[in-house]
Amino acid sequence: MDQSAGQAVTDTENDRLLADSAAAAMRIDHRAPERLVLQRGVFVGPAPKISAEMYSVSKGKVSRERRALRLEKGATAHTNTYFGRFAASYWQRWTTVTEVEVGMTLTVGERARVRLAASDIAGHRRIIDTADVRADARSNGRGPEQAGGAEHRVVLRAPLDQYIDGGALWLEFDAVGGELTVAELEWSAVAPERIRPVAIAICTFNRAEDCAQTVAALASDQTVLSAINAVYVVDQGTDLVEDRPLYQQTKPKFGDKLRYLRQPNLGGAGGFTRGLYEVSAAGSFEGSEHADVILMDDDILCEPETVLRLNAFANLTTEPTLVGAQMLFLLNPDYLNVGAEETDLPKLRHGQKVPKALRNTSMLKRNQERRVDAGYNAWWTCLIPAEVVATIGLPIPIFFQWDDVEYGLRAREHGFVTVTLPNAAVWHADFYWKDFDDWARYFSSRNSLIVSSLHADLDPKLVTRRLFREISEYLVGMQYGLAHTTLQGIEDFLRGPRFLQDGGQAALTTARKSRGEYSETIKHPAATAPIRNADIQVRRAGGEPSRPVLVLIKRAIQQWTGRTEPGLKAVTREDAHWWHIALFEHVMVTDASQSGVRIRKRDKAKARALLLRTFRVLRRLRRDLPTVSRQYRDAVPELTSRENWERLYGI
């Protein structure tokens, strides 16, 4: 053993470390251990579809288990991977941690070399600490000899003092002259005085099997399961989670921690708020009024390790902090959705990539070196501290879309930042597989105005000019239903906060039903669409126009006068831009889901009616936007109160 760098602990220290390991992550009695586990070494994902190289990369013959990595003679491995890295920059910037230890149990056949490596903002590698472990280092009897090698507990250390703008830590292993097994790998720091209780709230609506799988994933990790104080499953559907065999099989593992609640469909806003409502109530469980809540979508592929990492980070931040997981694509599991997001409220936009953040990037090819600070985190998985709920109240009842954005913005205005933590993620359905022309656009349209009005001083001229541009593009692209849905959202925004009294149920029904009046909103199987297939020509789009406003005017004239190319044409999803679609009279467009097609056909009467409606609605919006914005702001205390949500829940 090279005592000048890495450290092999003594037998007494070894026994203590192993005994304390399970309790060190988070303790149900909230008494802190001496050290808190920040993340663990994981080497296999939660499903076969997840590449093992998201956890570690190796050369030579290697075998893996969830918490163990076995290298044959001559093999090498490293954890400079998405789940293997330790996000040093974020821990230095936002927490009280000044030094991190990484401990591991090595079973060494002959010799093992271990390096604790680091990167900077540019990805340059440097060595922080090392260990050189020989199988005969404990031949004096201090270390247990096992078949296949001698077992050693090794601890490496790194100060967190050079990572503010970016950089991470990882481990590198060499099996020299014999086999090497790495197990019980844990990154840890000095624990806080008290561990914060944590609960999980899962909102679901008719995704019973997906939700049951998510609950089962939480129960699959004993350390995570023992750390959770409560799990709330808020079922708003008719296909009940509790009827699924997997849920019933998993339920006993939680004991009395699993709480199953049924309520009316109030969208994601109502479902997640129920979790916050229940946990923040005194008496839900011991310490519940001081508990953090991890909000979690029902249809994710859950990585239980992410729960441990989010909660550990939240326990050590200098101030109460919203801690969000990143989102990886479910259909393309090594791809990151975005490193961190922010809003552009004057343009009614959320989901904007923070400058320098990665987006739609394979994490097998890139690492996020730079620290990027989020404006908010979506609620596919996000931790909300108890102090936030106590200070700002509950979310607003806007049913679906923008509710997580609004809560993050409101928290920030009260001094609570959001950190989107790298190397902590869940897998969620890829957004680009969902067509933009959907009933959900109603809530996006309406709620973008509500949230932007609450948190920005909107310029009525700028807002109406942008909306007119967008609706015009829908009309020239023969998306009459999408134009209608957008206008419906604006009209209901102008009705003021009283329209939110039922939590969105009536709006949902109306939005879905009214879209049926527009035939292009209907998705057809490609093979049986109501068209003749013989003479359809596929038309590809050219490049994006350099002067889009002029092209928009030109296309509008072409659509209005009927100077379009006759006959049915086919356009792929990637080519379905308004400036291309508007060239034709009749178009079959591939749906973003790739499961069917939409049929768009020029209809001057519908276009004219929608255009006149657009003029009327936007004229009113320009006139009334300041007044209506004040009404929403004045209504926030009532809308976010426990009493209002109790009324909606009927409790």
For each residue, the residues with C-beta under 8 A, 3 or more apart:
1: 6 8 131 132 133 134 137 152
2: 5 6 130 131 132
3: 7
4:
5: 2 129 130 131 132 156
6: 1 2 114 116 129 130 131 132 133 154 155 156
7: 3 131 154 155 156 157
8: 1 131 133 137 152 153 154
9: 13 14 17 153 154 155
10: 13 14 142
11: 14 15 142 143
12: 15 16
13: 9 10 16 17 153
14: 9 10 11 17 18 153
15: 11 12 18 19
16: 12 13 19 20
17: 9 13 14 20 21 103 153
18: 14 15 21 105 153 184
19: 15 16
20: 16 17 23 24 33 34 35
21: 17 18 24 37 184 186
22: 25 222 223 226
23: 20 27 33
24: 20 21 33 34 35 36 37 186 188 191
25: 22 36 37 40 223 224 227 308 312
26: 36 195 198 226 227 308 311 312 315
27: 23 30 31 32 33 195 227
28: 226 227 229
29:
30: 27 194 195 196 197 287
31: 27 194 195
32: 27 36 191 192 193 194 195
33: 20 23 24 27 36 191
34: 20 24 190 191
35: 20 24 101 188 189 190 191
36: 24 25 26 32 33 188 189 190 191 192 195 312 315 316
37: 21 24 25 40 186 187 188 308 312
38: 86 91 97 100 187 188 189 309 312 313 316
39: 86 186 187 305 308 309 312 423 424
40: 25 37 67 185 186 187 223 305 308
41: 67 69 79 84 104 171 182 184 185 186
42: 45 55 66 67 83 84 305
43: 52 55 56 64 65 66 67 68 69
44: 52 55 64 65 66
45: 42 49 50 51 52 54 55 83 303 333
46: 50 217 220 301 302 303 304
47: 50 301
48:
49: 45 333
50: 45 46 47 54 301 333 427
51: 45 54 333 334 364
52: 43 44 45 55 56 64
53: 56 57 81 334 364
54: 45 50 51 81 82 83 333 334 363 364
55: 42 43 44 45 52 64 79 81 82 83 84
56: 43 52 53 64 69 77 78 79 81 84
57: 53 77 78 80 81
58: 62 69 71 75 76 77 78
59: 75 76 77
60: 71 72 74 75 76 175
61: 71 72 75
62: 58 69 70 71 72 75 77
63: 69 70
64: 43 44 52 55 56 68 69 70
65: 43 44 68 69 70
66: 42 43 44
67: 40 41 42 43 183 184 185
68: 43 64 65 181 182 183
69: 41 43 56 58 62 63 64 65 77 173 181 182 183
70: 62 63 64 65 179 180 181 182
71: 58 60 61 62 75 76 77 173 175 179 180 181 182
72: 60 61 62 75 175 179
73: 109 110 175 177 178 179
74: 60 175 176
75: 58 59 60 61 62 71 72 175 180
76: 58 59 60 71 172 173 174 175
77: 56 57 58 59 62 69 71 172 173 182
78: 56 57 58 81 84 117 170 171 172 173
79: 41 55 56 84 85 170 171 172
80: 57 84 85 117 119 168 170 172 367
81: 53 54 55 56 57 78 84 85 170 363 367
82: 54 55 85 334 336 363 364 367 423 425
83: 42 45 54 55 303 305 423 425
84: 41 42 55 56 78 79 80 81 170 171 423
85: 79 80 81 82 168 169 170 367 422 423
86: 38 39 91 100 102 168 169 170 187 423
87: 90 91 168 421 422 423
88: 91 92 100 118 158 160 163 167 168 169
89: 92 93 163 164 165 166 167 168 370 371
90: 87 93 94 95 313 371 419 421 422
91: 38 86 87 88 94 95 97 100 160 163 313 316
92: 88 89 95 97 160 161 163 164
93: 89 90 163 164 371
94: 90 91 313 317 318 321 417 419
95: 90 91 92 313 316 317 318
96: 192 316 317 318
97: 38 91 92 100 160 189 190 316
98: 159 160 161
99: 157 158 159 160 189 190
100: 38 86 88 91 97 157 158 160 169 187 188 189
101: 35 155 156 157 187 188 189
102: 86 116 155 156 157 158 169 171 185 186 187 188
103: 17 153 154 155 156 184 185 186 188
104: 41 114 153 154 155 171 182 183 184 185 186
105: 18 151 152 153 154 182 183 184 185
106: 112 114 133 151 152 153 154 180 181 182
107: 146 148 149 150 151 152 179 180 181 183
108: 111 112 133 134 135 149 150 151 152 178 180
109: 73 135 148 149 175 177 178 179 180
110: 73 134 135 149 176 177 178
111: 108 132 133 134 135 176 177 178
112: 106 108 131 132 133 173 174 175 176 180
113: 130 131 132 133 173 174 176
114: 6 104 106 130 131 132 133 154 156 171 172 173 174
115: 127 129 130 171 172
116: 6 102 127 128 129 130 156 157 158 169 170 171
117: 78 80 125 126 127 128 169 170 171 172
118: 88 125 126 127 128 158 162 163 167 168 169 170
119: 80 122 123 124 125 126 166 167 168 367 369
120: 123 124 126 162 163 166 167 369
121: 165 166 167 369 370
122: 119 166 369
123: 119 120 367 369
124: 119 120
125: 117 118 119
126: 117 118 119 120
127: 115 116 117 118 130
128: 116 117 118 156 158 169
129: 5 6 115 116 156 157 158
130: 2 5 6 113 114 115 116 127 156
131: 1 2 5 6 7 8 112 113 114 154 156
132: 1 2 5 6 111 112 113 114
133: 1 6 8 106 108 111 112 113 114 137 152 154
134: 1 108 110 111 137
135: 108 109 110 111 149 150 178
136: 139 150
137: 1 8 133 134 143 150 152
138: 141 142 143 145 150 152
139: 136
140:
141: 138
142: 10 11 138
143: 11 137 138 150 151 152
144: 150 151
145: 138 150
146: 107 149 150 151
147:
148: 107 109 179 181
149: 107 108 109 110 135 146 178 179 180 181
150: 107 108 135 136 137 138 143 144 145 146
151: 105 106 107 108 143 144 146
152: 1 8 105 106 107 108 133 137 138 143
153: 8 9 13 14 17 18 103 104 105 106
154: 6 7 8 9 103 104 105 106 114 131 133
155: 6 7 9 101 102 103 104
156: 5 6 7 101 102 103 114 116 128 129 130 131 171
157: 7 99 100 101 102 116 129
158: 88 99 100 102 116 118 128 129 169
159: 98 99 162
160: 88 91 92 97 98 99 100 163
161: 92 98
162: 118 120 159 167
163: 88 89 91 92 93 118 120 160 166 167 168 371
164: 89 92 93 371
165: 89 121 370 371
166: 89 119 120 121 122 163 369 370 371
167: 88 89 118 119 120 121 162 163 369
168: 80 85 86 87 88 89 118 119 163 367 369 422 423
169: 85 86 88 100 102 116 117 118 128 158
170: 78 79 80 81 84 85 86 116 117 118
171: 41 78 79 84 102 104 114 115 116 117 156 185
172: 76 77 78 79 80 114 115 117
173: 69 71 76 77 78 112 113 114 180 182
174: 76 112 113 114 180
175: 60 71 72 73 74 75 76 109 112 178 179 180
176: 74 110 111 112 113
177: 73 109 110 111
178: 73 108 109 110 111 135 149 175
179: 70 71 72 73 107 109 148 149 175
180: 70 71 75 106 107 108 109 112 149 173 174 175
181: 68 69 70 71 106 107 148 149
182: 41 68 69 70 71 77 104 105 106 173 185
183: 67 68 69 104 105 107
184: 18 21 41 67 103 104 105
185: 40 41 67 102 103 104 105 171 182
186: 21 24 37 39 40 41 102 103 104
187: 37 38 39 40 86 100 101 102
188: 24 35 36 37 38 100 101 102 103
189: 35 36 38 97 99 100 101 316
190: 34 35 36 97 99
191: 24 32 33 34 35 36 195 315
192: 32 36 96 195 315 316
193: 32
194: 30 31 32
195: 26 27 30 31 32 36 191 192 315
196: 30 290 291 292 311 314 315 385 386
197: 30 229 285 286 287 288 290 291 292
198: 26 227 228 229 291 292 293 294 311 314 383
199: 228 229 230 231 232 275 279 284 285 288 291 292 293 294
200: 218 228 230 231 232 275 293 294 295 296 307
201: 231 232 234 271 272 274 275 276 278 279 293 294 295 296
202: 211 214 215 231 232 233 234 275 296 297 298
203: 234 236 268 270 271 272 274 275 295 297 298
204: 207 208 210 211 233 234 235 236 237 241 271 298
205: 235 236 237 265 267 271 298
206: 237 238 239
207: 204 210 211 237 239 298 299
208: 204 211 212 237 239 240 241 243 244 247
209: 212 213 244 246
210: 204 207 213 214 298 299
211: 202 204 207 208 214 215 233 235 241 244 247 298 299
212: 208 209 215 216 241 244 246 247 250
213: 209 210 216 217 246 301 302
214: 202 210 211 217 218 296 297 298 299 300 302
215: 202 211 212 218 219 231 233 241 247 250 258
216: 212 213 219 220 246 247 249 250
217: 46 213 214 220 221 301 302 303 304
218: 200 214 215 221 224 225 228 231 302 304 307
219: 215 216 225 250 253 254
220: 46 216 217 304
221: 217 218 224 225 304 305 308
222: 22 225 226
223: 22 25 40 226 227 308
224: 25 218 221 227 228 304 305 307 308
225: 218 219 221 222 228 253 254
226: 22 26 28 222 223
227: 25 26 27 28 198 223 224 307 308 311
228: 198 199 200 218 224 225 231 257 307
229: 28 197 198 199 257 285 286 287 288 291
230: 199 200 257 258 259 279 284 285 288 291
231: 199 200 201 202 215 218 228 254 257 258 259
232: 199 200 201 202 259 261 274 275 278 279
233: 202 204 211 215 241 258 259 260 261
234: 201 202 203 204 261 263 271 272 274 275
235: 204 205 211 240 241 242 260 261 262 263
236: 203 204 205 262 263 264 265 266 267 270 271
237: 204 205 206 207 208 240 265
238: 206
239: 206 207 208 243
240: 208 235 237 243 244 262
241: 204 208 211 212 215 233 235 244 247 260
242: 235 247 248 260
243: 208 239 240 247
244: 208 209 211 212 240 241 247 248
245: 248 249
246: 209 212 213 216 249 250
247: 208 211 212 215 216 241 242 243 244 250 251
248: 242 244 245 251
249: 216 245 246 252
250: 212 215 216 219 246 247 253 254
251: 247 248 254 258
252: 249 255
253: 219 225 250
254: 219 225 231 250 251 257 258
255: 252 258
256:
257: 228 229 230 231 254 285
258: 215 230 231 233 251 254 255
259: 230 231 232 233 278
260: 233 235 241 242
261: 232 233 234 235 274 278
262: 235 236 240
263: 234 235 236 266 270 271 274 649 650
264: 236 270 503 505 648 649 650
265: 205 236 237 270 505 508
266: 236 263 269 270 271 273 397 399 503 504 505 648 649
267: 205 236 270 271 398 399 400 403 443 503 504 508
268: 203 271 272 379 399 400 403 404
269: 266 272 273 395 396 397 398 399 400 403 503 504
270: 203 236 263 264 265 266 267 273 274 397 399 503 504 645 648 649
271: 201 203 204 205 234 236 263 266 267 268 274 275
272: 201 203 234 268 269 275 276 295 379 395 403 404
273: 266 269 270 276 277 394 395 397 645
274: 201 203 232 234 261 263 270 271 277 278 645 649
275: 199 200 201 202 203 232 234 271 272 278 279 293 295
276: 201 272 273 279 280 293 295 384 389 394 395
277: 273 274 280 281 394 642 645 646 649
278: 201 232 259 261 274 275 281 284
279: 199 201 230 232 275 276 284 288 291 293 386 389
280: 276 277 288 289 291 293 386 389 390
281: 277 278 284 288 289
282: 288 289
283: 288
284: 199 230 278 279 281 288 289
285: 197 199 229 230 257 288 291
286: 197 229
287: 30 197 229 290 291
288: 197 199 229 230 279 280 281 282 283 284 285 291
289: 280 281 282 284 386
290: 196 197 287 386
291: 196 197 198 199 229 230 279 280 285 287 288 386
292: 196 197 198 199 311 314 383 384 385 386
293: 198 199 200 201 275 276 279 280 383 384 386 389
294: 198 199 200 201 307 310 311 381 382 383 384
295: 200 201 203 272 275 276 379 381 382 383 384
296: 200 201 202 214 300 302 379 380 381 426
297: 202 203 214 300 379 380 381 426 428
298: 202 203 204 205 207 210 211 214
299: 207 210 211 214 428 429
300: 214 296 297 330 380 381 426 427 428
301: 46 47 50 213 217 330 333 426 427 428
302: 46 213 214 217 218 296 306 307 381 426
303: 45 46 83 217 306 425 426 427
304: 46 217 218 220 221 224 307 308
305: 39 40 42 83 221 224 308 309 424
306: 302 303 309 310 325 381 424 425 426
307: 200 218 224 227 228 294 302 304 310 311
308: 25 26 37 39 40 221 223 224 227 304 305 311 312
309: 38 39 305 306 312 313 421 423 424
310: 294 306 307 313 314 323 324 325 381 383 421 424
311: 26 196 198 227 292 294 307 308 314 315 383
312: 25 26 36 37 38 39 308 309 315 316
313: 38 90 91 94 95 309 310 316 317 321 323 419 421 424
314: 196 198 292 310 311 317 320 321 323 383 385
315: 26 36 191 192 195 196 311 312
316: 36 38 91 95 96 97 189 192 312 313
317: 94 95 96 313 314 320 321 323 419
318: 94 95 96
319: 415 416 417
320: 314 317 385 386 387 388 416
321: 94 313 314 317 385 416 417 418 419
322: 376 377 382 383 384 385 388 408 411 416 417 418 419
323: 310 313 314 317 377 382 383 418 419 421
324: 310 374 376 377 378 381 382 383 418 419 420 421
325: 306 310 377 380 381 382 420 421 424 425 426
326: 336 337 338 339 420 421 422 424 425
327: 336 337 338 378 380 425 426 427 428
328: 333 334 335 336 337 363 425 426 427 428
329: 332 333 335 336 337 427 428 430
330: 300 301 333 427 428 429 430
331: 429 430 433
332: 329 335 430
333: 45 49 50 51 54 301 328 329 330 427
334: 51 53 54 82 328 362 363 364
335: 328 329 332 360 361 362 363
336: 82 326 327 328 329 339 358 359 360 361 362 363 368 425
337: 326 327 328 329 359 360 428 431
338: 326 327 341 351 353 354 357 358 359 360
339: 326 336 353 354 357 358 359 368 372 420 422
340: 353 354 357 372 373 374 375 420
341: 338 350 351 352 353 354 357 374 375 376 377 378 420
342: 352 353 354 374 375 376
343: 349 350 352 375 376 405 409
344: 347 348 349 350 352
345: 348 349 451 452 455 456 458
346: 452 456 458 459 462 463
347: 344 462 466
348: 344 345 448 449 452 463 466 467
349: 343 344 345 352 448
350: 341 343 344 376 402 405 448 451
351: 338 341
352: 341 342 343 344 349
353: 338 339 340 341 342 357 359
354: 338 339 340 341 342 357 372 373 374 375
355: 372
356: 370 372
357: 338 339 340 341 353 354 368 370 372
358: 336 338 339 361 366 368
359: 336 337 338 339 353
360: 335 336 337 338
361: 335 336 358 365 366
362: 334 335 336 365 366
363: 54 81 82 328 334 335 336 366 367
364: 51 53 54 82 334
365: 361 362
366: 358 361 362 363
367: 80 81 82 85 119 123 168 363
368: 336 339 357 358 372 422
369: 119 120 121 122 123 166 167 168
370: 89 121 165 166 356 357
371: 89 90 93 163 164 165 166
372: 339 340 354 355 356 357 368 420
373: 340 354 417 419
374: 324 340 341 342 354 377 418 419 420
375: 340 341 342 343 354 408 409 412 418
376: 322 324 341 342 343 350 404 405 407 408 409 412 418
377: 322 323 324 325 341 374 382 404 408 418 420
378: 324 327 341 382 404 405
379: 268 272 295 296 297 382 403 404
380: 296 297 300 325 327 426 428
381: 294 295 296 297 300 302 306 310 324 325 426
382: 294 295 322 323 324 325 377 378 379 404
383: 198 292 293 294 295 310 311 314 322 323 324
384: 276 292 293 294 295 322 388 389 407
385: 196 292 314 320 321 322 388 389 416
386: 196 279 280 289 290 291 292 293 320 389 390
387: 320 390 391 416
388: 320 322 384 385 391 392 411 414 416
389: 276 279 280 293 384 385 386 392 393 394
390: 280 386 387
391: 387 388 414 416
392: 388 389 407 410 411 414 416 640
393: 389 636 637 640 641 642
394: 273 276 277 389 640 641 642 645
395: 269 272 273 276 398 403 406 407 640
396: 269 403 406 450 500 636 639 640
397: 266 269 270 273 500 503 504 639 644 645 648
398: 267 269 395 401 402 403 406 443 446 447 450 451 500 504
399: 266 267 268 269 270 403 443 503 504 505 507 508
400: 267 268 269 403 440 443 447 504 508
401: 398 440 443 444 447 448
402: 350 398 405 406 443 444 447 448 450 451
403: 267 268 269 272 379 395 396 398 399 400 406 407 447
404: 268 272 376 377 378 379 382 407 408
405: 343 350 376 378 402 408 409 451
406: 395 396 398 402 403 409 410 447 450 451 454 455
407: 376 384 392 395 403 404 410 411
408: 322 375 376 377 404 405 411 412 418
409: 343 375 376 405 406 412 413 451 454 455
410: 392 406 407 413 414 454 455
411: 322 388 392 407 408 414 416 417 418
412: 375 376 408 409 415 416 417 418
413: 409 410 455
414: 388 391 392 410 411
415: 319 412
416: 319 320 321 322 385 387 388 391 392 411 412
417: 94 319 321 322 373 411 412
418: 321 322 323 324 374 375 376 377 408 411 412
419: 90 94 313 317 321 322 323 324 373 374
420: 324 325 326 339 340 341 372 374 377
421: 87 90 309 310 313 323 324 325 326 424
422: 85 87 90 168 326 339 368
423: 39 82 83 84 85 86 87 168 309
424: 39 305 306 309 310 313 325 326 421
425: 82 83 303 306 325 326 327 328 336
426: 296 297 300 301 302 303 306 325 327 328 380 381
427: 50 300 301 303 327 328 329 330 333
428: 297 299 300 301 327 328 329 330 337 380
429: 299 330 331 433 434
430: 329 330 331 332 433
431: 337 434
432: 592
433: 331 429 430 592 593 594
434: 429 431 438 592 593
435: 438 523 591 592 593 598
436: 441 482 592
437: 441 479 481 482 520 521 598
438: 434 435 441
439: 442 485 508 511 512 515
440: 400 401 443 444
441: 436 437 438 444 445 482 485 486 489
442: 439 445 446 485 486 488 489 492 507 511
443: 267 398 399 400 401 402 440 446 447 489 504 507 511
444: 401 402 440 441 447 448 489
445: 441 442 448 449 485 486 488 489 490 493
446: 398 442 443 449 450 488 489 490 492 493 507
447: 398 400 401 402 403 406 443 444 450 451 489
448: 348 349 350 401 402 444 445 451 452
449: 348 445 446 452 453 463 489 490 493
450: 396 398 402 406 446 447 453 454 493 632
451: 345 350 398 402 405 406 409 447 448 454 455
452: 345 346 348 448 449 455 456 458
453: 449 450 456 458 625 628 629 632 633
454: 406 409 410 450 451 629 632 633 636
455: 345 406 409 410 413 451 452
456: 345 346 452 453
457:
458: 345 346 452 453 462 463 625 629
459: 346 462 463
460: 463 464 621 622 623 625 626
461: 464 465 622
462: 346 347 458 459 465 466
463: 346 348 449 458 459 460 466 467 621 622 625
464: 460 461 467 468 618 619 621 622
465: 461 462 468 469
466: 347 348 462 463 469 470
467: 348 463 464 470 471 486 490 618 621
468: 464 465 471 472 614 618
469: 465 466 472 473 549 552
470: 466 467 473 474 486
471: 467 468 474 475 483 486 487 610 614
472: 468 469 475 476 552 556 614
473: 469 470 476 477 552 578
474: 470 471 477 479 480 482 483 486 578
475: 471 472 478 479 480 483 556 559 607 610 611
476: 472 473 552 555 556 559 578 581 582
477: 473 474 576 577 578 581 582 600
478: 475 520 559 581 582 587 600 601 602 603
479: 437 474 475 482 483 520 600
480: 474 475 483 484 518 520 603 606 607 610
481: 437 484 485 515 517 518 520 521
482: 436 437 441 474 479 485 486 521
483: 471 474 475 479 480 486 487 610 614
484: 480 481 487 488 514 515 517 518 610
485: 439 441 442 445 481 482 488 489 511 514 515
486: 441 442 445 467 470 471 474 482 483 489 490
487: 471 483 484 490 491 610 613 614 617
488: 442 445 446 484 485 491 492 510 511 514
489: 441 442 443 444 445 446 447 449 485 486 492 493
490: 445 446 449 467 486 487 493 494 617 618 621
491: 487 488 494 495 617
492: 442 446 488 489 495 499 507
493: 445 446 449 450 489 490 621 628
494: 490 491 617 620 621 624 628
495: 491 492 498 499
496: 499 628 631 632 635
497: 500 631 632 634 635 639
498: 495 501
499: 492 495 496 507
500: 396 397 398 497 503 504 635 639
501: 498
502: 505 506 648
503: 264 266 267 269 270 397 399 500 648
504: 266 267 269 270 397 398 399 400 443 500 507 508
505: 264 265 266 399 502 508 509
506: 502 509 510
507: 399 442 443 446 492 499 504 510 511
508: 265 267 399 400 439 504 505 511 512
509: 505 506 512 513
510: 488 506 507 513 514
511: 439 442 443 485 488 507 508 514 515
512: 439 508 509 515 516
513: 509 510 516
514: 484 485 488 510 511 517
515: 439 481 484 485 511 512 518 521
516: 512 513 521 522
517: 481 484 514
518: 480 481 484 515 521 606
519: 522 599 601
520: 437 478 479 480 481 598 599 600 601
521: 437 481 482 515 516 518 598
522: 516 519 598 599
523: 435 591 593 595 596 597 598
524: 528 529 530 596 597 598 599
525: 528 529 596 597
526: 529 590 596 597
527:
528: 524 525
529: 524 525 526 588 596 597 599
530: 524 599
531: 536 568 588 599
532: 535 536 568
533: 536
534:
535: 532 567 568
536: 531 532 533 568 569 570 588
537: 567 569 570
538: 569 570 571 572
539: 569 570 571 575 580 583 584
540: 572 575
541: 571 575 577 579 580
542: 580
543:
544: 548 577 579
545: 548 550 551 579
546:
547: 550 551
548: 544 545 551 552 579
549: 469 552 553
550: 545 547 553 554
551: 545 547 548 554 555 579
552: 469 472 473 476 548 549 555 556 578 579
553: 549 550 556 557
554: 550 551 557 558
555: 476 551 552 558 559 578 579 582 583
556: 472 475 476 552 553 559 560 582
557: 553 554 560 561 563
558: 554 555 561 562 563 564 582 583
559: 475 476 478 555 556 562 564 582 602 604 607
560: 556 557 604 607
561: 557 558
562: 558 559 585 602 604
563: 557 558
564: 558 559 582 583 584 585 602
565: 569 583 584 585
566: 585 586
567: 535 537 585 586
568: 531 532 535 536 586 587 588
569: 536 537 538 539 565 584 586 587 588
570: 536 537 538 539 587 588 589
571: 538 539 541 575 576 580 581 584 587 588 589 590
572: 538 540 575 576 590
573: 576 589 590 591 592 594
574:
575: 539 540 541 571 572 580
576: 477 571 572 573 580 581 589 590
577: 477 541 544 580 581
578: 473 474 476 477 552 555 581 582
579: 541 544 545 548 551 552 555 582
580: 539 541 542 571 575 576 577 583
581: 476 477 478 571 576 577 578 584 587 589 600
582: 476 477 478 555 556 558 559 564 578 579
583: 539 555 558 564 565 580
584: 539 564 565 569 571 581 587
585: 562 564 565 566 567 601 602
586: 566 567 568 569 599 600 601 602
587: 478 568 569 570 571 581 584 599 600 601
588: 529 531 536 568 569 570 571 597 598 599 600
589: 570 571 573 576 581 597 598 599 600
590: 526 571 572 573 576 594 597
591: 435 523 573 594 595 596 597 598
592: 432 433 434 435 436 573
593: 433 434 435 523 596
594: 433 573 590 591
595: 523 591
596: 523 524 525 526 529 591 593
597: 523 524 525 526 529 588 589 590 591
598: 435 437 520 521 522 523 524 588 589 591
599: 519 520 522 524 529 530 531 586 587 588 589
600: 477 478 479 520 581 586 587 588 589
601: 478 519 520 585 586 587
602: 478 559 562 564 585 586 607
603: 478 480 606 607
604: 559 560 562 607 608
605: 608 609
606: 480 518 603 609 610
607: 475 480 559 560 602 603 604 610 611
608: 604 605 611 612
609: 605 606 612 613
610: 471 475 480 483 484 487 606 607 613 614
611: 475 607 608 614 615
612: 608 609 615 616
613: 487 609 610 616 617
614: 468 471 472 483 487 610 611 617 618
615: 611 612 618 619
616: 612 613 619 620
617: 487 490 491 494 613 614 620 621
618: 464 467 468 490 614 615 621 622
619: 464 615 616 622 623
620: 494 616 617 623 624
621: 460 463 464 467 490 493 494 617 618 624 625
622: 460 461 463 464 618 619 625
623: 460 619 620
624: 494 620 621 627 628
625: 453 458 460 463 621 622 628 629
626: 460 629 630
627: 624 630 631
628: 453 493 494 496 624 625 631 632
629: 453 454 458 625 626 632 633
630: 626 627 633 634
631: 496 497 627 628 634 635
632: 450 453 454 496 497 628 629 635 636
633: 453 454 629 630 636
634: 497 630 631
635: 496 497 500 631 632 638 639
636: 393 396 454 632 633 639 640
637: 393 640 641
638: 635 641 644
639: 396 397 497 500 635 636 644
640: 392 393 394 395 396 636 637 644
641: 393 394 637 638 644 645
642: 277 393 394 645 646
643: 646 647
644: 397 638 639 640 641 647 648
645: 270 273 274 277 394 397 641 642 648 649
646: 277 642 643 649 651
647: 643 644 650
648: 264 266 270 397 502 503 644 645
649: 263 264 266 270 274 277 645 646
650: 263 264 647
651: 646
